Amino acid sequence: MVPAIFNINEPVIFGTPVVFNPTLFFPFVFIEGILGVIAYYATKWGLVGATFAEAPWTAPAPLGAFYAAMDFRAALLVFLLIGLSGLLWFPFFKLYERQLLQESGREGKTKGAA
C-alpha cells in the first residue's frame, strides 16, 4: 500500500493480480474513465479550479491535485474520488474473493479424495 500512495501501483496491479484477470478487467479499464469524467465536469462547472501547473507524478494524489490547481477543493475532490473508486471496486473484489474460495474448496476436495 505504501508505494501506491506515491503512484507506484505495479505491486498492486501484478500482485492482486489485476492483469489478465477477467473478473477485474471491467473495473480496471472503466472506473478510471468514470472518475476522469467526474473530475472533468467538476472543473467545467466551476466546482474545482482548473489546473495550471504540473505536479510531480510521484506526489500523493491529494497533494498533487492541490499543487496543480492551488485549490483545496481539488484535494477534497480527490478524496471523494478515492472513496468512490473504493465503492466501485468493492463488488468486483468480493466476486473475485468468492471465486478464489470456491476454487480452493474444489482443490481441497480433490486432494482429500486422493
ZALUM-30278 format. One record per residue (C-alpha): residue in three letters; x, y, z. Coordinates in Angstrom, 2 decimals, padded with zeros to 5 digits, always signed. Layout:
<sites>
['ALA' [X Y Z]],
...
</sites>
This chain:
<sites>
['MET' [+000.00 +000.00 +000.00]],
['VAL' [+002.82 +002.46 +000.74]],
['PRO' [+004.07 +002.53 -002.87]],
['ALA' [+000.52 +003.22 -004.08]],
['ILE' [+000.42 +006.42 -002.02]],
['PHE' [+003.20 +007.70 -004.27]],
['ASN' [+001.56 +006.45 -007.51]],
['ILE' [+003.75 +003.36 -007.85]],
['ASN' [+000.99 +000.83 -008.49]],
['GLU' [+002.82 -002.10 -010.07]],
['PRO' [+002.89 -004.17 -006.84]],
['VAL' [-000.91 -003.91 -006.64]],
['ILE' [-001.55 -004.43 -010.34]],
['PHE' [+000.63 -007.53 -010.67]],
['GLY' [+000.27 -008.83 -007.11]],
['THR' [-003.54 -008.93 -006.88]],
['PRO' [-003.44 -010.00 -009.90]],
['VAL' [-005.36 -007.40 -011.87]],
['VAL' [-003.52 -008.14 -015.11]],
['PHE' [-005.12 -010.96 -017.17]],
['ASN' [-007.97 -011.34 -014.70]],
['PRO' [-011.38 -011.32 -016.41]],
['THR' [-013.22 -010.50 -013.16]],
['LEU' [-011.16 -007.38 -012.51]],
['PHE' [-010.89 -006.28 -016.17]],
['PHE' [-014.04 -004.15 -016.19]],
['PRO' [-013.23 -002.00 -013.16]],
['PHE' [-009.56 -001.72 -014.13]],
['VAL' [-010.45 -000.30 -017.53]],
['PHE' [-013.63 +001.68 -016.89]],
['ILE' [-013.51 +003.08 -013.35]],
['GLU' [-010.64 +005.44 -014.14]],
['GLY' [-012.65 +006.79 -017.06]],
['ILE' [-015.67 +007.36 -014.84]],
['LEU' [-013.53 +009.22 -012.30]],
['GLY' [-011.98 +011.29 -015.09]],
['VAL' [-015.40 +012.33 -016.38]],
['ILE' [-016.46 +013.35 -012.86]],
['ALA' [-013.28 +015.40 -012.42]],
['TYR' [-013.76 +017.00 -015.84]],
['TYR' [-017.29 +018.12 -015.10]],
['ALA' [-016.34 +019.28 -011.61]],
['THR' [-013.78 +021.55 -013.26]],
['LYS' [-016.07 +022.60 -016.11]],
['TRP' [-018.88 +023.58 -013.74]],
['GLY' [-016.51 +025.55 -011.51]],
['LEU' [-016.70 +023.25 -008.51]],
['VAL' [-012.92 +022.88 -008.66]],
['GLY' [-010.34 +025.31 -010.00]],
['ALA' [-008.68 +024.42 -013.30]],
['THR' [-005.15 +023.10 -013.21]],
['PHE' [-002.34 +025.37 -014.34]],
['ALA' [+000.76 +023.54 -013.11]],
['GLU' [+002.02 +020.01 -013.48]],
['ALA' [+002.54 +018.15 -010.23]],
['PRO' [+005.29 +015.52 -009.92]],
['TRP' [+003.87 +012.11 -010.80]],
['THR' [+005.05 +010.63 -007.51]],
['ALA' [+003.21 +013.21 -005.43]],
['PRO' [+000.33 +011.73 -003.42]],
['ALA' [-002.88 +012.40 -005.34]],
['PRO' [-004.48 +014.95 -002.98]],
['LEU' [-001.26 +016.95 -002.69]],
['GLY' [-000.68 +016.79 -006.44]],
['ALA' [-004.21 +017.99 -007.14]],
['PHE' [-003.82 +020.86 -004.69]],
['TYR' [-000.47 +021.83 -006.19]],
['ALA' [-001.75 +021.63 -009.79]],
['ALA' [-004.82 +023.79 -009.15]],
['MET' [-003.81 +025.66 -005.97]],
['ASP' [-007.34 +024.96 -004.81]],
['PHE' [-008.14 +023.00 -001.65]],
['ARG' [-011.34 +021.81 -003.33]],
['ALA' [-009.20 +019.82 -005.78]],
['ALA' [-007.75 +017.84 -002.89]],
['LEU' [-011.24 +017.30 -001.49]],
['LEU' [-012.40 +016.07 -004.90]],
['VAL' [-009.52 +013.59 -004.97]],
['PHE' [-010.51 +012.21 -001.57]],
['LEU' [-014.11 +011.91 -002.82]],
['LEU' [-012.95 +010.13 -005.98]],
['ILE' [-010.74 +007.74 -003.99]],
['GLY' [-013.75 +006.83 -001.85]],
['LEU' [-015.96 +006.40 -004.91]],
['SER' [-013.30 +004.25 -006.53]],
['GLY' [-013.23 +002.00 -003.47]],
['LEU' [-017.01 +001.66 -003.55]],
['LEU' [-016.97 +000.80 -007.25]],
['TRP' [-014.10 -001.72 -006.88]],
['PHE' [-015.55 -003.44 -003.80]],
['PRO' [-018.15 -005.68 -005.51]],
['PHE' [-015.57 -006.89 -008.02]],
['PHE' [-013.08 -007.79 -005.29]],
['LYS' [-015.82 -009.65 -003.38]],
['LEU' [-016.69 -011.58 -006.55]],
['TYR' [-013.00 -012.38 -007.08]],
['GLU' [-012.69 -013.47 -003.44]],
['ARG' [-015.72 -015.76 -003.83]],
['GLN' [-014.17 -017.30 -006.95]],
['LEU' [-010.90 -017.93 -005.11]],
['LEU' [-012.73 -019.53 -002.17]],
['GLN' [-014.71 -021.80 -004.49]],
['GLU' [-011.53 -022.73 -006.32]],
['SER' [-009.67 -023.53 -003.10]],
['GLY' [-012.66 -025.57 -001.88]],
['ARG' [-012.61 -027.65 -005.05]],
['GLU' [-008.87 -028.22 -004.72]],
['GLY' [-009.29 -029.31 -001.10]],
['LYS' [-011.98 -031.83 -002.05]],
['THR' [-009.91 -033.32 -004.86]],
['LYS' [-006.78 -033.53 -002.69]],
['GLY' [-008.72 -035.18 +000.15]],
['ALA' [-010.18 -037.79 -002.22]],
['ALA' [-006.78 -038.88 -003.49]],
</sites>
